Amino acid sequence: MSKKSQKLKMRLGKKLKQNRRIPALAMLRTHRSVQHNRFQRSWRHRKMRLSKEL
């Protein structure tokens, strides 16, 4: 079993929430000037840089 600290769990939770696409309503509201989420990340291609002390 791995032991995650509370700080690390919070950080991973934030990254999980950021890894969503933007809502369709946001695209409509901005007339498609905002089309994609710039924080979106693939688990295989772009790794997270989390510090070791967390």
Phi and psi in radians as a Rosetta constraint file:
Dihedral C 1 N 2 CA 2 C 2 CIRCULARHARMONIC -1.564 0.35
Dihedral N 2 CA 2 C 2 N 3 CIRCULARHARMONIC 2.601 0.35
Dihedral C 2 N 3 CA 3 C 3 CIRCULARHARMONIC -1.958 0.35
Dihedral N 3 CA 3 C 3 N 4 CIRCULARHARMONIC 1.919 0.35
Dihedral C 3 N 4 CA 4 C 4 CIRCULARHARMONIC -1.729 0.35
Dihedral N 4 CA 4 C 4 N 5 CIRCULARHARMONIC 2.408 0.35
Dihedral C 4 N 5 CA 5 C 5 CIRCULARHARMONIC -1.366 0.35
Dihedral N 5 CA 5 C 5 N 6 CIRCULARHARMONIC 2.897 0.35
Dihedral C 5 N 6 CA 6 C 6 CIRCULARHARMONIC -1.129 0.35
Dihedral N 6 CA 6 C 6 N 7 CIRCULARHARMONIC -0.652 0.35
Dihedral C 6 N 7 CA 7 C 7 CIRCULARHARMONIC -1.068 0.35
Dihedral N 7 CA 7 C 7 N 8 CIRCULARHARMONIC -0.781 0.35
Dihedral C 7 N 8 CA 8 C 8 CIRCULARHARMONIC -1.161 0.35
Dihedral N 8 CA 8 C 8 N 9 CIRCULARHARMONIC -0.683 0.35
Dihedral C 8 N 9 CA 9 C 9 CIRCULARHARMONIC -1.120 0.35
Dihedral N 9 CA 9 C 9 N 10 CIRCULARHARMONIC -0.688 0.35
Dihedral C 9 N 10 CA 10 C 10 CIRCULARHARMONIC -1.139 0.35
Dihedral N 10 CA 10 C 10 N 11 CIRCULARHARMONIC -0.735 0.35
Dihedral C 10 N 11 CA 11 C 11 CIRCULARHARMONIC -1.138 0.35
Dihedral N 11 CA 11 C 11 N 12 CIRCULARHARMONIC -0.749 0.35
Dihedral C 11 N 12 CA 12 C 12 CIRCULARHARMONIC -1.175 0.35
Dihedral N 12 CA 12 C 12 N 13 CIRCULARHARMONIC -0.626 0.35
Dihedral C 12 N 13 CA 13 C 13 CIRCULARHARMONIC -1.122 0.35
Dihedral N 13 CA 13 C 13 N 14 CIRCULARHARMONIC -0.698 0.35
Dihedral C 13 N 14 CA 14 C 14 CIRCULARHARMONIC -1.120 0.35
Dihedral N 14 CA 14 C 14 N 15 CIRCULARHARMONIC -0.754 0.35
Dihedral C 14 N 15 CA 15 C 15 CIRCULARHARMONIC -1.141 0.35
Dihedral N 15 CA 15 C 15 N 16 CIRCULARHARMONIC -0.597 0.35
Dihedral C 15 N 16 CA 16 C 16 CIRCULARHARMONIC -1.158 0.35
Dihedral N 16 CA 16 C 16 N 17 CIRCULARHARMONIC -0.709 0.35
Dihedral C 16 N 17 CA 17 C 17 CIRCULARHARMONIC -1.218 0.35
Dihedral N 17 CA 17 C 17 N 18 CIRCULARHARMONIC -0.578 0.35
Dihedral C 17 N 18 CA 18 C 18 CIRCULARHARMONIC -1.272 0.35
Dihedral N 18 CA 18 C 18 N 19 CIRCULARHARMONIC -0.324 0.35
Dihedral C 18 N 19 CA 19 C 19 CIRCULARHARMONIC -1.550 0.35
Dihedral N 19 CA 19 C 19 N 20 CIRCULARHARMONIC 0.734 0.35
Dihedral C 19 N 20 CA 20 C 20 CIRCULARHARMONIC -2.056 0.35
Dihedral N 20 CA 20 C 20 N 21 CIRCULARHARMONIC 2.756 0.35
Dihedral C 20 N 21 CA 21 C 21 CIRCULARHARMONIC -1.356 0.35
Dihedral N 21 CA 21 C 21 N 22 CIRCULARHARMONIC 2.835 0.35
Dihedral C 21 N 22 CA 22 C 22 CIRCULARHARMONIC -1.349 0.35
Dihedral N 22 CA 22 C 22 N 23 CIRCULARHARMONIC 2.672 0.35
Dihedral C 22 N 23 CA 23 C 23 CIRCULARHARMONIC -1.161 0.35
Dihedral N 23 CA 23 C 23 N 24 CIRCULARHARMONIC 2.623 0.35
Dihedral C 23 N 24 CA 24 C 24 CIRCULARHARMONIC -1.099 0.35
Dihedral N 24 CA 24 C 24 N 25 CIRCULARHARMONIC -0.539 0.35
Dihedral C 24 N 25 CA 25 C 25 CIRCULARHARMONIC -1.122 0.35
Dihedral N 25 CA 25 C 25 N 26 CIRCULARHARMONIC -0.599 0.35
Dihedral C 25 N 26 CA 26 C 26 CIRCULARHARMONIC -1.165 0.35
Dihedral N 26 CA 26 C 26 N 27 CIRCULARHARMONIC -0.624 0.35
Dihedral C 26 N 27 CA 27 C 27 CIRCULARHARMONIC -1.146 0.35
Dihedral N 27 CA 27 C 27 N 28 CIRCULARHARMONIC -0.763 0.35
Dihedral C 27 N 28 CA 28 C 28 CIRCULARHARMONIC -1.171 0.35
Dihedral N 28 CA 28 C 28 N 29 CIRCULARHARMONIC -0.689 0.35
Dihedral C 28 N 29 CA 29 C 29 CIRCULARHARMONIC -1.169 0.35
Dihedral N 29 CA 29 C 29 N 30 CIRCULARHARMONIC -0.560 0.35
Dihedral C 29 N 30 CA 30 C 30 CIRCULARHARMONIC -1.733 0.35
Dihedral N 30 CA 30 C 30 N 31 CIRCULARHARMONIC 0.177 0.35
Dihedral C 30 N 31 CA 31 C 31 CIRCULARHARMONIC 0.945 0.35
Dihedral N 31 CA 31 C 31 N 32 CIRCULARHARMONIC 0.761 0.35
Dihedral C 31 N 32 CA 32 C 32 CIRCULARHARMONIC 1.114 0.35
Dihedral N 32 CA 32 C 32 N 33 CIRCULARHARMONIC 0.323 0.35
Dihedral C 32 N 33 CA 33 C 33 CIRCULARHARMONIC -1.289 0.35
Dihedral N 33 CA 33 C 33 N 34 CIRCULARHARMONIC -0.457 0.35
Dihedral C 33 N 34 CA 34 C 34 CIRCULARHARMONIC -1.908 0.35
Dihedral N 34 CA 34 C 34 N 35 CIRCULARHARMONIC 1.952 0.35
Dihedral C 34 N 35 CA 35 C 35 CIRCULARHARMONIC -2.028 0.35
Dihedral N 35 CA 35 C 35 N 36 CIRCULARHARMONIC -0.405 0.35
Dihedral C 35 N 36 CA 36 C 36 CIRCULARHARMONIC -2.460 0.35
Dihedral N 36 CA 36 C 36 N 37 CIRCULARHARMONIC 2.861 0.35
Dihedral C 36 N 37 CA 37 C 37 CIRCULARHARMONIC -1.588 0.35
Dihedral N 37 CA 37 C 37 N 38 CIRCULARHARMONIC 2.097 0.35
Dihedral C 37 N 38 CA 38 C 38 CIRCULARHARMONIC -1.342 0.35
Dihedral N 38 CA 38 C 38 N 39 CIRCULARHARMONIC -0.189 0.35
Dihedral C 38 N 39 CA 39 C 39 CIRCULARHARMONIC -1.639 0.35
Dihedral N 39 CA 39 C 39 N 40 CIRCULARHARMONIC -0.016 0.35
Dihedral C 39 N 40 CA 40 C 40 CIRCULARHARMONIC -1.168 0.35
Dihedral N 40 CA 40 C 40 N 41 CIRCULARHARMONIC 2.441 0.35
Dihedral C 40 N 41 CA 41 C 41 CIRCULARHARMONIC -2.468 0.35
Dihedral N 41 CA 41 C 41 N 42 CIRCULARHARMONIC 2.482 0.35
Dihedral C 41 N 42 CA 42 C 42 CIRCULARHARMONIC -1.741 0.35
Dihedral N 42 CA 42 C 42 N 43 CIRCULARHARMONIC 2.454 0.35
Dihedral C 42 N 43 CA 43 C 43 CIRCULARHARMONIC -1.140 0.35
Dihedral N 43 CA 43 C 43 N 44 CIRCULARHARMONIC -0.419 0.35
Dihedral C 43 N 44 CA 44 C 44 CIRCULARHARMONIC -1.571 0.35
Dihedral N 44 CA 44 C 44 N 45 CIRCULARHARMONIC -0.650 0.35
Dihedral C 44 N 45 CA 45 C 45 CIRCULARHARMONIC -1.642 0.35
Dihedral N 45 CA 45 C 45 N 46 CIRCULARHARMONIC -0.792 0.35
Dihedral C 45 N 46 CA 46 C 46 CIRCULARHARMONIC -2.050 0.35
Dihedral N 46 CA 46 C 46 N 47 CIRCULARHARMONIC 1.993 0.35
Dihedral C 46 N 47 CA 47 C 47 CIRCULARHARMONIC -1.550 0.35
Dihedral N 47 CA 47 C 47 N 48 CIRCULARHARMONIC 2.673 0.35
Dihedral C 47 N 48 CA 48 C 48 CIRCULARHARMONIC -1.454 0.35
Dihedral N 48 CA 48 C 48 N 49 CIRCULARHARMONIC 2.521 0.35
Dihedral C 48 N 49 CA 49 C 49 CIRCULARHARMONIC -1.791 0.35
Dihedral N 49 CA 49 C 49 N 50 CIRCULARHARMONIC 1.637 0.35
Dihedral C 49 N 50 CA 50 C 50 CIRCULARHARMONIC -1.846 0.35
Dihedral N 50 CA 50 C 50 N 51 CIRCULARHARMONIC 2.374 0.35
Dihedral C 50 N 51 CA 51 C 51 CIRCULARHARMONIC -1.256 0.35
Dihedral N 51 CA 51 C 51 N 52 CIRCULARHARMONIC 2.746 0.35
Dihedral C 51 N 52 CA 52 C 52 CIRCULARHARMONIC -1.299 0.35
Dihedral N 52 CA 52 C 52 N 53 CIRCULARHARMONIC -0.452 0.35
Dihedral C 52 N 53 CA 53 C 53 CIRCULARHARMONIC -1.398 0.35
Dihedral N 53 CA 53 C 53 N 54 CIRCULARHARMONIC -0.086 0.35
